[in-house]
Amino acid sequence: MTAVGFCGEWFVFTCDKKLVAIHTKRARESFVFDCSTAEKKPTNTKDDNNSDGGASEETGSDKVLAFSVSPSGKLVALTDDTKRLVLFHCEPSWQCISIRWVVRRCTSLMFSQAEDELLATDKSGDVYSFSVVEPQREGELKMGHLSMLLAVSMSPDDKYIITADRDEKIRVSHLRSPYNIQSFCLGHQQFVSALLVPSGHPHWLLSGSGDGTMKLWEYESGRELQSWDLKELEETQSSEADKQKMPTVCRITSSADARHVAVQCERVSTVHFFTVDQEGEEKLVPHRRVSLSHCPLDMTFDPEGRLWVLMDSSDAPLQIYTHRRDSWECDAESPELNRVTEAFKPHWDTLEASTKTNNRFEHLYKVSFDNVTTYLQKKRQRLEKQQQKRGVAQKANSNKKTKKETSEAVTESST
């Protein structure tokens, strides 16, 4: 997974097995954490997946699967496919606080607003809670789904935990008693791949899906407020085949001032911008669609409201977009961009290798099985064969009748 974020004035990104933090304002030494050289799992640690309850050797490749930044920007957590859960603090300097172990490979992480708890979701549909105050304590099972969890979010008051799964469901549960379900947000036609409670709007929830739509919810009641089909927002379509594609919404992010929302789709070289409507009846209004020179890998707003986009390009892997005069303009001369790009270059080879993969959501689409069409097709073929057999039989009977009549006529004439 390749992802970017901001930890105060630190630009943080993950690529392959590394987490790298680069200071955007001052010439401070970059922080690099390499999972391949990190602490290995102790051989005496119990593995919940091992039937005999003994130790098992990890076979993961140490690739980073997810990372999260705390609301204050002072803490960072990551998890990899060797089942590590690593906790850092970045102020006054970067330091690894703890390395713990998750039961199964995780799909997403989320800090609570109070920053005393870290939630981790996994592919089996479970949510585990890890203490931040006691960084060595093992995780506790919080709740579970019957399907793979893909995204998690929380209400700003830490009252609700919001989880999204492969079966198109968004569940809103009480954090302290997750068996108590507040509501479901239902309406997507494919897996839900992104969640966001936007800045400044604590009762809203934005969700993105593999069906190519983004929806706005009032999540406490489960009521859908707005919905956008991102294909319809495209200004042009290059071919009929493109019109049939459903772009997967893989990232929704909002600016700190709560005025702007940016939406990214997997393997689509555009970014959709929405603005908060302060006066009209609509809550969010599509604002701009910015075309990029390459497909974005991830994006995030910085504390100043600028959008940083990491792209699949060795020439210009990073771009900054600033809102000026009611439009979003590329700020190629930003000193922060130049500083980060220079520090970023030594890690580009690793990043470039890690992006040479297929769509990471492709395997999540459900394949429909239409047995009615197959049945009707086979039935039609069977009827055609029966009709052919009847035709052959009728022709044979006709020939026999003709021969018999001819034979009888010959016999009569001879007598």
N, C-alpha and C positions, 0 to 999 in steps of 0.2 A: 504493500500500500504506500502510495506517495501522497503526503498531506502537508499542509502548511497552516501556521497559526501565529498569533502574537502573544508573547508573555511580557507585558509591559512594553519596553522598547526593544525587546529581543524578537527577531524574526526566527521562527522555529520551523524546521521542515524535517520530514522523515523520508528516507529513501533506502530501499532494500533492508539492510541490517543496521542502519545508523539513524540516530537522532542528532541533528546539528542545529545549534543556536548561534545566531550572528547579531551583534548589537548594531542597531541602525543609526545611532546618533554619535557614538564615540568609537575610537579605535581600540576596542577591547578584544582580548583574545577569544576566538570562537570556542564554544564548548561542543565536544563531539563525544557521543556515547555509542560504542559499537557492541551490539548484542552478542556478536560471535566471540568476543573476548570477556564477556560478563560471567558472573558466577554461575556455575553449573548446579543442577538440582542435586541435593544430597542423596546418596544411594539408600539412606535409611528412611527417606520420606515416603509415606504411604501414597499410593496412587489409586484414586477412587475407581479408575477404569480397569484396574488389574483384578482379575477374578480371584486370585489367591491372596490378595491383600498385601503382597510384598512389593518390593521395589521394581520399577521398570525403567529401562533406559530410554531417554528421550530421543526421538528421531527427527525433531524439527530442524528447519534450516535457519533459524534465528531471524527470520524476516519480520519486520515490524508489521503488525496487523491493525493497530489502532493507537491513537494518542489523544490526550485531552489536556486542556489548560484550565486551571481553576478560575472562578469569576474575578478574583483579585489580581490574577496574573502572576502570583508568587509560587504556584505549584504546577508541576507537569507530571503526567503519568503516561506510560506506554505499556503495551503488551505485545509479545511476539509469538510466533508459532512453535516455540519451544516451551510455551506456557509460562513465561516469566510475566510478572506484573511489577514494573519498576516505578518508584516514586522519587521525584526530584524536587528541590526548591531552588529558585534561581536568584534570590536576593538574600544577603548582599552579594553572594557569588553562587555559581552553580555547584550543586552537590547531590550525589545520590543518597537518598535517605534510607531506602530499603529495597530489597528484592524479595518478592513473595511469589507464590506459585498458584496458578488457577487450575481448576479441575479439567476444563476443556478449553480449546482455543477460542478466544474472544472475538466478537465482531464490533463492539463499540464500548467506549468508556465515558463516564460523566461524573463530574464533581458536584456535590450538593452546594447550595448557595452559602451555607455556613462553613463549607470546606472542612467538615469533620468526617465526611463519608465519601467513598468513591464506589460508584456502581459499575459493574462489568457484566455485559450480556454475552452469551455464547451461542454456538450453532445449534445446541440441543434445545434452546428456548428458555434457559434458566438465567436469572439475574442474581448475582452475588454482591454482597456489600462488604467493602473493606474499610477498616478504620484508618483515618488519616492521623488522628491523635495518637493512636497506638500503632505505629507503622510496622511492627513485627507480627501483629496478631493476624491469624488466618481469617480468610473470608467466611461469611455466613450466607447460606442460601436465603434469598429474599422472596422470590416468587418464580413462577414458571409459566411458559406457554406450551402449547402442543406443536408449535411450529418454530422454525429457525427465526431468531430475533435478528433484526438488521439495524435497528436504530433505537436510541433511548434519549429521553429528555426529562426535564423536571420543571415544575412550576417555580417561579422566583421565590415563593415563600416556603419552599421545601415541603409543601403539603401533599403534592401529587407526584407520582412517577408515571411517565408516559412512555409506552413501549410499542414498537411496530414490528410486525412479523411478515413472513413470506405469504401468509394467507390473507393478505389485503386488510388485516385488522389493525386498528390503533386502539389500545386499551389505556384508559386513565384509571389508575389505582391510587389508593391512599398509601403514602410512603411508609407510615408507621404500622399500618395493618393492610398489607397488599392484597389479602384475601377479600377486602372490601373494595369492590369495583365501583367507581363513581360513574363512568360512562364508557361507551364505545363510539369511536368516530368511524363510521362505515360509509363507503362510497367509491373507493378505488377499485379498479378492475384487475390490477396486478399487484405484486409485492410492493410494500411501502419501504422506500430506500433512504429517505431523509426526513428528519424532524427538526423543527426550530420553534421555540417560543421567542418571538422577536423582541429586541430591546425596546423598553418603554411601553410594552403592551402585554402585561402579565396574564391576561385572560385569552389571548390569541394563541393559536397553534398553526404553523405552516407545515404542510406535509408534501413530499414529492414521491412519485411512484414510477414503476416500470411501465405504466400505461401512458406515460408522456404528459401527465397532468400535475399541476400544483393546486392544492386546496387550502383554504383558510377556514379554520374552525373556531368555534367557541367551545373549548374542550371540556369544560365542567358539565355542560349539558349535552355534548356530542353533536351540536347543531352546526351544519355546514353553512358558512357565510358566503363564500365565493369559490369559484373554480375556474381554472384557465387551462385550455389545451395548448401546450407550447408549440405544437405544429401549426396551429392557426395563427400564432403570433409571428411566424416566420414571414419575412417580406417576399422571399422568392423560394421556389422549389426547383431543383435542377432537373428532376425527372419524376416520372410517375412512381418509380420504385421508392424514391425518397418520401413520397407522400404516404406510403404504406408503413414506413418505419415508425416505431414508437420510441422516441428518445427517453432514456432512463434519467430521471432527475437524481443526480448524485450529490449535489451540494446546494444548500440554502443558507445564506449568511446575511446578517443585518448590520448596519452601521451603529456605532455607539450612540449617536444622537437620535436614533429611532426614526430617521427620515427615509432611509433607503434600504431596499432588499435586493440582493443579487442572486440569480439562479443559474446553476451550471448543469448541463446534461452530459452524460458519458459519451465521449468520442464525437462531440459536436462543437465546431469551432466558433461558437457564439456565446455571449453572456446576456441574459435578460435582466433588465433593471426595472424594479417597481418602486413607486413612491407612496408614502402614506398620505391618504386624502384627509385633510384636517377639517374640511367643510362639507364636502358632498356626501351622498348616501353610500357610495362605495367605500370600502375600507382601504383597499390597495388598488392602485391604478398602474397598468403597464406604462412604463416611461420611455425606455430606450432599449434597442437591441444593438449591441456592439459586436461587430464581426472581428475575429482575431485571425492573425496570420497562421496560427497553428492551433491544434486542439489543446484546451486547458487541461491540466492534470489536477489542479485544485486551486482554490482562491480563498482569500480572507480579507476582511477590513482591518486596517490598523487603527490605533486610538484616535487618529486625526480624521478618520472617515474616508481615507483613500483605499481603493481596492487593489490588492496585490494579487497578481495572477501568475501562477507557475505553469509554463507551457512546455509542450513536447518539442523543444527546439534547442539545438546546441548553440545557435547564433545569438538568440535572445531568449534565454530561458525564463526571465522574469520581466514583467511589465507592471507599471503602476498606472491606475486610472483615477483621475481627480474630477470631481463635479464642479464645473465652471459654466456659468451662463446657461443654465438649464440643459447642459449636455455633459457627457463623460468623455474626457480627453486623455490621451496617453501622455504621460509625463516622462519622456525619455531622458530628460536632463536632470532628473532629481539626484542630488548628492547621496541621499540614502540608498537609492537604487544602485548607483555605481559602487558604493561601498559594499553592499550586500552581494552584488554580482561578482565582484572580485574575490570575495571570500567564498563564494559559492562554487567557483570554477573547479577547484580541486576535487569536488565531490560529483561533478557532472557525469563522469564516466559511469560511476555507480548508479546514478539516477537514470541515465540513458538506458543502461542494461535492464534496470528494473521495470521500465515502462514498455519494453517490447513484449507485451502480453496482450491477450485478447480481452474483449469486454468482460470485466469482472462480474457483471450482473447477468451475462448471457445464460448461464446455467440455472438461473432462478425462474426464468419464464416457464410457465406450465404449458405442457404440450397437450392440446385438446385431441381427443380420440373420437372421431366421427364414425361409429360402426354402422349407422343407418345408411350412409352413402355407400359404404362397402357392401352392405347387404343388398341394397337395391341394384348395384352394379352386377353382383353375382347372380341375382334373380333374373335380370335382363339377359345375361349371357346364357343362363340355363333355359329360359324360354326360347331364345333364338335357336339353341341347339335342338330343343324339342320340336320346334317348327321345321327345322331343316330335316330332322328324322321323319316327321310326318310327310313332308314333301317328297322325300326319297321313297317312302313306303307307298304313297299314293301313285307315284310314277311307276314303281315296280308292279303294283296291282293293275294299273292301266295297261302296261305292256303285256302282262299275263292274260288279261281279258281280250286284248287285241289278238294275241296268238291263238287263243282258244276259239275265238270267232272265225279266224282265218282257217283254222284246222277243220272246223265244222263245215264251213262253206266248201272246202276242198273235198271233204268226204261226200257231201250231198251231190256235188257235180259229178263225182266219179260213179255214183250209183245211178 
